[in-house]
Amino acid sequence: MSRYFISTANGHVVEDDEGVELSSRGALRAMLGRTLTAILHDECAINGATECSARAYDEDGKLVMQARASIDIADQ
């Protein structure tokens, strides 16, 4: 198991100082996807946020994965 620290941004940055232990890069990828989906769900409903990002660092502080999600809703 590896420990990853995930920072998120959606207008402001939130740094993870506890980390999470995951079994694989696939598990990390899935966690980033769930995290961004939850942020967009919550923040879009609250303040209309339409974009967010996440970065995952290993225990040495090396960036190992990053993800970005956005949603665009347009009246026609």
MDAnalysis code that builds the backbone (N, CA, C; Angstrom):
import MDAnalysis as mda
import numpy as np

u = mda.Universe.empty(228, n_residues=76, atom_resindex=np.repeat(np.arange(76), 3), trajectory=True)
u.add_TopologyAttr("name", ["N", "CA", "C"] * 76)
u.add_TopologyAttr("resid", np.arange(1, 77))
u.add_TopologyAttr("resname", ["MET", "SER", "ARG", "TYR", "PHE", "ILE", "SER", "THR", "ALA", "ASN", "GLY", "HIS", "VAL", "VAL", "GLU", "ASP", "ASP", "GLU", "GLY", "VAL", "GLU", "LEU", "SER", "SER", "ARG", "GLY", "ALA", "LEU", "ARG", "ALA", "MET", "LEU", "GLY", "ARG", "THR", "LEU", "THR", "ALA", "ILE", "LEU", "HIS", "ASP", "GLU", "CYS", "ALA", "ILE", "ASN", "GLY", "ALA", "THR", "GLU", "CYS", "SER", "ALA", "ARG", "ALA", "TYR", "ASP", "GLU", "ASP", "GLY", "LYS", "LEU", "VAL", "MET", "GLN", "ALA", "ARG", "ALA", "SER", "ILE", "ASP", "ILE", "ALA", "ASP", "GLN"])
u.atoms.positions = np.array([
    [0.853, -1.176, 0.000],
    [0.000, 0.000, 0.000],
    [0.898, 1.238, 0.000],
    [0.478, 2.223, -0.734],
    [1.198, 3.496, -0.786],
    [0.320, 4.596, -0.220],
    [0.944, 5.579, 0.390],
    [0.203, 6.721, 0.932],
    [0.305, 7.873, -0.059],
    [-0.857, 8.471, -0.349],
    [-0.938, 9.612, -1.255],
    [-1.594, 10.785, -0.537],
    [-1.138, 11.961, -0.879],
    [-1.682, 13.200, -0.336],
    [-2.340, 13.928, -1.495],
    [-3.609, 14.257, -1.349],
    [-4.385, 14.822, -2.455],
    [-4.766, 16.255, -2.129],
    [-4.353, 17.172, -2.980],
    [-4.780, 18.565, -2.836],
    [-5.824, 18.847, -3.902],
    [-6.834, 19.616, -3.527],
    [-7.902, 19.951, -4.460],
    [-8.014, 21.461, -4.620],
    [-8.552, 21.868, -5.756],
    [-8.751, 23.293, -6.019],
    [-10.061, 23.486, -6.767],
    [-10.835, 24.432, -6.293],
    [-12.072, 24.845, -6.970],
    [-12.360, 26.288, -6.570],
    [-11.419, 27.147, -6.872],
    [-11.512, 28.531, -6.438],
    [-10.615, 28.786, -5.248],
    [-10.387, 27.767, -4.455],
    [-9.423, 27.816, -3.351],
    [-8.776, 26.439, -3.236],
    [-7.567, 26.406, -2.731],
    [-6.809, 25.150, -2.636],
    [-6.964, 24.564, -1.237],
    [-7.185, 23.268, -1.189],
    [-7.239, 22.538, 0.067],
    [-6.130, 21.494, 0.030],
    [-5.190, 21.593, 0.978],
    [-4.059, 20.668, 1.056],
    [-4.390, 19.526, 2.011],
    [-4.020, 18.331, 1.641],
    [-4.214, 17.133, 2.462],
    [-2.947, 16.890, 3.266],
    [-3.035, 16.927, 4.578],
    [-1.846, 16.682, 5.399],
    [-1.888, 15.324, 6.110],
    [-2.952, 14.545, 5.879],
    [-3.061, 13.214, 6.478],
    [-2.756, 12.113, 5.480],
    [-3.193, 12.286, 4.247],
    [-2.980, 11.279, 3.221],
    [-3.951, 10.123, 3.327],
    [-3.891, 9.269, 2.312],
    [-4.746, 8.089, 2.259],
    [-3.912, 6.947, 1.684],
    [-4.075, 5.763, 2.251],
    [-3.361, 4.592, 1.752],
    [-4.209, 3.894, 0.702],
    [-3.599, 3.659, -0.447],
    [-4.296, 3.000, -1.548],
    [-3.423, 1.880, -2.097],
    [-4.064, 0.870, -2.653],
    [-3.358, -0.331, -3.090],
    [-2.691, -0.206, -4.457],
    [-3.132, 0.747, -5.282],
    [-2.590, 0.828, -6.639],
    [-2.843, 2.196, -7.252],
    [-2.203, 2.429, -8.390],
    [-2.462, 3.671, -9.131],
    [-3.896, 3.683, -9.648],
    [-4.433, 2.515, -9.968],
    [-5.827, 2.430, -10.399],
    [-6.774, 2.891, -9.305],
    [-6.468, 2.509, -8.061],
    [-7.284, 2.947, -6.926],
    [-7.157, 4.455, -6.729],
    [-5.957, 4.989, -6.953],
    [-5.758, 6.439, -6.864],
    [-6.557, 7.154, -7.943],
    [-6.514, 6.631, -9.155],
    [-7.264, 7.228, -10.272],
    [-8.760, 7.248, -9.945],
    [-9.271, 6.147, -9.415],
    [-10.691, 6.070, -9.064],
    [-11.029, 7.067, -7.959],
    [-10.141, 7.196, -6.968],
    [-10.391, 8.144, -5.875],
    [-10.420, 9.576, -6.395],
    [-9.497, 9.926, -7.277],
    [-9.506, 11.278, -7.844],
    [-10.801, 11.532, -8.602],
    [-11.271, 10.552, -9.355],
    [-12.531, 10.702, -10.077],
    [-13.710, 10.913, -9.146],
    [-13.785, 10.126, -8.084],
    [-14.877, 10.284, -7.113],
    [-14.788, 11.626, -6.393],
    [-13.565, 12.027, -6.069],
    [-13.365, 13.302, -5.370],
    [-13.833, 14.464, -6.228],
    [-13.424, 14.493, -7.485],
    [-13.813, 15.604, -8.364],
    [-15.313, 15.604, -8.635],
    [-15.885, 14.424, -8.791],
    [-17.332, 14.329, -9.001],
    [-18.085, 14.899, -7.795],
    [-17.643, 14.563, -6.595],
    [-18.292, 15.063, -5.381],
    [-18.139, 16.574, -5.254],
    [-16.946, 17.090, -5.563],
    [-16.739, 18.542, -5.493],
    [-17.663, 19.251, -6.462],
    [-17.713, 18.797, -7.703],
    [-18.595, 19.451, -8.676],
    [-20.051, 19.362, -8.241],
    [-20.454, 18.220, -7.738],
    [-21.838, 18.056, -7.289],
    [-22.169, 19.060, -6.201],
    [-21.322, 19.131, -5.186],
    [-21.594, 19.995, -4.038],
    [-21.417, 21.472, -4.368],
    [-20.305, 21.828, -4.980],
    [-19.989, 23.231, -5.217],
    [-20.847, 23.846, -6.317],
    [-21.208, 23.079, -7.317],
    [-22.071, 23.607, -8.382],
    [-23.433, 23.968, -7.802],
    [-23.945, 23.147, -6.899],
    [-25.234, 23.417, -6.269],
    [-25.156, 24.626, -5.349],
    [-24.015, 24.813, -4.689],
    [-23.886, 25.903, -3.715],
    [-23.567, 27.235, -4.379],
    [-22.532, 27.243, -5.220],
    [-22.091, 28.538, -5.756],
    [-21.871, 28.561, -7.264],
    [-22.312, 27.526, -7.956],
    [-22.208, 27.522, -9.412],
    [-20.834, 27.162, -9.945],
    [-19.941, 26.656, -9.116],
    [-18.603, 26.272, -9.576],
    [-18.725, 25.260, -10.708],
    [-17.920, 25.423, -11.731],
    [-18.005, 24.537, -12.883],
    [-16.685, 23.851, -13.208],
    [-15.649, 24.070, -12.414],
    [-14.357, 23.466, -12.686],
    [-13.633, 23.176, -11.374],
    [-12.932, 22.049, -11.338],
    [-12.129, 21.722, -10.165],
    [-10.975, 20.833, -10.596],
    [-9.992, 20.734, -9.739],
    [-8.829, 19.907, -10.044],
    [-8.310, 19.250, -8.771],
    [-7.517, 18.215, -8.976],
    [-6.895, 17.515, -7.852],
    [-5.504, 17.081, -8.268],
    [-4.593, 17.096, -7.296],
    [-3.228, 16.619, -7.514],
    [-2.896, 15.637, -6.410],
    [-2.268, 14.540, -6.787],
    [-1.871, 13.518, -5.820],
    [-0.349, 13.470, -5.748],
    [0.146, 13.503, -4.504],
    [1.577, 13.464, -4.239],
    [1.907, 12.221, -3.430],
    [3.092, 11.668, -3.655],
    [3.513, 10.539, -2.837],
    [4.122, 11.051, -1.534],
    [4.617, 10.147, -0.714],
    [5.152, 10.529, 0.599],
    [6.414, 11.380, 0.504],
    [7.071, 11.356, -0.648],
    [8.267, 12.179, -0.863],
    [7.915, 13.564, -1.401],
    [6.614, 13.814, -1.625],
    [6.173, 15.101, -2.146],
    [6.206, 15.188, -3.660],
    [6.436, 14.057, -4.339],
    [6.476, 14.032, -5.798],
    [5.058, 13.932, -6.369],
    [4.755, 14.805, -7.327],
    [3.462, 14.747, -8.001],
    [3.395, 13.459, -8.813],
    [2.387, 12.630, -8.542],
    [2.274, 11.352, -9.236],
    [1.050, 11.269, -10.148],
    [0.052, 12.114, -9.904],
    [-1.145, 12.094, -10.751],
    [-1.900, 13.399, -10.563],
    [-2.509, 13.870, -11.632],
    [-3.364, 15.044, -11.517],
    [-4.601, 14.843, -12.368],
    [-5.674, 15.486, -11.967],
    [-6.948, 15.340, -12.667],
    [-7.676, 16.675, -12.662],
    [-8.491, 16.869, -13.670],
    [-9.291, 18.087, -13.772],
    [-10.661, 17.705, -14.305],
    [-11.683, 18.346, -13.792],
    [-13.048, 18.083, -14.250],
    [-13.778, 19.413, -14.409],
    [-14.649, 19.455, -15.388],
    [-15.459, 20.655, -15.573],
    [-16.832, 20.254, -16.110],
    [-17.755, 21.154, -15.925],
    [-19.107, 20.955, -16.433],
    [-19.542, 22.269, -17.063],
    [-20.215, 22.149, -18.188],
    [-20.658, 23.343, -18.897],
    [-22.150, 23.181, -19.179],
    [-22.940, 24.084, -18.650],
    [-24.384, 24.048, -18.852],
    [-24.786, 25.346, -19.550],
    [-25.418, 25.212, -20.711],
    [-25.773, 26.402, -21.493],
    [-27.243, 26.384, -21.878],
    [-27.894, 27.494, -21.679],
    [-29.270, 27.630, -22.167],
    [-29.251, 27.731, -23.679],
    [-30.261, 27.229, -24.303],
    [-30.372, 27.291, -25.774],
    [-31.583, 28.094, -26.163],
])
